[in-house]
Amino acid sequence: MKNFHVAIIGGGVIGSAIAWELSKYKLNVVVFEKGIDVAFGTSKANSGVVHSGINSPTGSLKARFCVEGNKMLQPLADKLGFPLKWVGKYVIAKNEDETKELERLIKVGKDNGVPGLEIKDRKDVKVKEPNVSCYKALWVPTAGIISPYEFTIAFAENAAENNVNFLLETEVIDLRKVENYFLIKTNKGEFQSQILVNAAGLNCRKIVSMLEEPDFDIYPCRGEYLVLDKNYSNLVNSMIYPVPPKKLGVLGVHITPTVEGPTILGPSAEFIGDPKDKRTTKEKMTTLFNEAKEIIPSLPEKAVINAYSGIRCKLASPEEGGWADFRIEESKQTPGLINLLGIESPGLTGAPAIAKEVTRMISNSIELKTKTDFKTRKIKEKRFSEMNAKEQSDLIKKDKQWGRIICRCEHVTEAEVIKALSNPIGAQTLSSVKYRCRAGMGRCQGGFCTQHIVRIMEEQFNVDVNNMKLKSSNSNLFYGRTREKEND
Amino acid sequence: MVEQGRKKMINLDTDVAVIGAGPAGLAAAISARENGAKNVIILDRNSWLGGILPQCIHDGFGVEETGTSMTGPEYAEMYIKTAEKQGITFLNETMVLQFDKNRKIIAANKKGLHEIKAKSIVLAMGCREKTRWNVMIPGDRPSGIYTAGVAQAFINLYNIMVGKNVVILGSGDVGLIMARRLKFEGANVLGVVEILPYASGLPRNVVQCLDDYDIPLYLNHTVTYIKGRERLESVTIAQVDEKMNIIPETEKEIKCDTLLLSLGLIPENELSRNVEIEIDDVTGGPAVNQSFETSLSGVFACGNCLQVYDTVDVLAMDAKKAGKNAVQNTINKSKCVTVKAGKGIRYVVPQRINEPGKIHFTLRVEKPHESPTLRVIAGDKELLKKKLPWANPANMVEFDVNISAETIKSTDTLEVLLDD
């Protein structure tokens, strides 16, 4: 049995950010992730938006961590190398009536300490966003976009490089508090830890209930998205949000550029019974498209190349209005159990600030000593597709694997695929590759590159074809070989 | 061909550069060489030559062209041998990143970045398969969903089995051929689902790949839902009415672990779009003149990146013409006749004519017809009136029309139409 100072349940953005923050100190830390890779739950399926803090009531934890997290992101991006762009956002009012709502958002924003908010006339908006139709709009300069999975992966991988243990496909089955430590039973054996951090996202209630009677319920709320082909990336320059709908505690269907190029439309908001039900529906695909078309009349239907959904972990039912604050607290009943409950939007933006707060809470029970040998990440390596000819040429001369393009849509090279497969947390699914280097994310959706990636996995990483997975333990890609390999 | 080392990039000069080493690229390159081009380079992103042919192990290739039925690899071999004999340069595992209006190509391979100056370029990039998202099938996102061509590559090139209980959506030729192929490998092929009232692949493939093996073909049906959180567990199929709306209460769930998609092909023209070559919205390929020259002088197009062909034979014969014309560099002229797809016609290639002579046309009709009449009209003159035994969107129609210098001078539009 292994002993840890801190055990974190959940390798989403919150668990990974906490792991990274803790990896700066002389601690034994473990992360249990039941999925096959980090960021494979809600953390990968959201809008990828860095919020400014105009949407949460003043004094709430949501407002506080959003504004704090927002300020921490640029230095972090410089350090960890995840993509981040300050594109700003327009909240658009369709008529005079909705303009009042913009005034209210400005007031909340100012109270929360959000700088630079301004109401713009239709004409000013047209100059910046020629395809958008509106009456007036609120300009939010401190809103940005981020790759939510690369953000999470960067935290996790750098934490792993600094000796945090990431145990993938490891599900916590039972928990017991014995004297002053936790006994953690998983499908991969038993572990002990002094502090237990519950960052299990949609499963946060299940984890609490293993130790005590939870005093809350969770209400999963699905959001569906549509992804547009890169050819339509120039439709918008900034994020375009409607005035938030009055119910459900969501922000409404918005048009969001992504750091990688494609624009996304969404999300819908639908309370569902089963938190694992990440289906996409014909009905929502149609509504999303139509709502976006109201904002951008020229949006062509054939622009859509993909659809996905993610599930929000809400602590308030639709009857209660769907809005509740984050809960970030040590259990009174079970000391040492730190719960992160209902971390939905703006949790992605708030993650680094939340991680700091959790670290502070841990320092109440464990003395934190800074590591002297903390390994920072190498400066962000540009993607091949982002380099100029000289950089490309130089790299190929240094390492010829940079000269073989594996993914033709996104121009991802063999070197980049190999690097993705060599990640320090040991995730080797097809999706793990896709989320790290974008191979398979383009318009042909893996039509050309899948066979080449499979060959690389087989030949350079000795992965048996029967063990190749798409995105989870039982999502096998193949059923063996049709015949034994010939010796040629 | 001169290789210079003065810059960072590897510099090459050539008469004709062909992008893509599939059947179209090979045929065009050989023809360019035979018609006087001194230097011909073929660039291809794969390590092998022949494009998709090596994975097409069924026969039927080359019948119209050579009188002999060959398998895909045999057919490819025939061209590869000729190309090698003629001293054509192959750059394999070489990805063309872009080319510009002056026909300067930038390409990458393991030796480095190449800058290739070509007098003419022949585009032969082929096509890609439509995915689940081109038809937006709702549901879960499990593993076990493959486009038919990807599944064919895994089975035929790597001996890797993609599934055991298979449903195929779309009755394109690759889908039909894969139905039979999977049956041979012991898979249970549960049916081919086609939204149209007729199969979209060749009739001979319906007989030889489905009927002969008792594989059901569900016409007027589509897949309405995909279920399975990890590996595919089932698909729901339903009947559609004439407007392709789903008929309620006809939905039924079919348990399966694999869904193959044969939804059609999209010509690959990112390189062409990048340099603002005019693209025909219907074919998805460059609009060309009778010489297969695109709107950018000195750049020619052939094969499936021009239009999706039915058979490799017709494709190769057209590609040879494109290769031959590429030797002459450019024939684009300001005065040309625009070819219009009229009543009953989906598209016509070429889209422009600027030289008189016997012009070869290819077209597709919009829907099936029994003994229709094909007409070609220029102004008030009827240039062709031809009774066809039948016409079907799955079969490309070919015909020749003599076009005079006078017609080119006096008319702006040539209309091709179909009368019942």
Interface residues (C-beta under 8 A of the other chain):
Chain A: N231 K276 K278 R279 T280 T281 K282 M285 V304 I305 N306 A307 Y308 A389 K390 Q392 S393 D394 I396 K397 K400 Q401 G403 R404 I405 R408 C409 H411 T413 R443 C444 Q445 G446 G447 F448 T450 Q451 V454 R455 V465 K469 L470 K471 S472 S473 N474 S475 N476 L477 F478 Y479 G480 R481 T482 R483 E484 K485
Chain B: K8 M9 R45 E93 M95 L97 I106 A108 N109 K110 K111 G112 L113 R128 E129 T131 R132 W133 N134 M136 P138 G139 D140 R141 P142 S143 T147 G149 V150 A153 F154 I155 L157 Y158 N159 I160 M161 V162 G163 K164 E185 T224 R229 E230 R231 D257 E270 R273
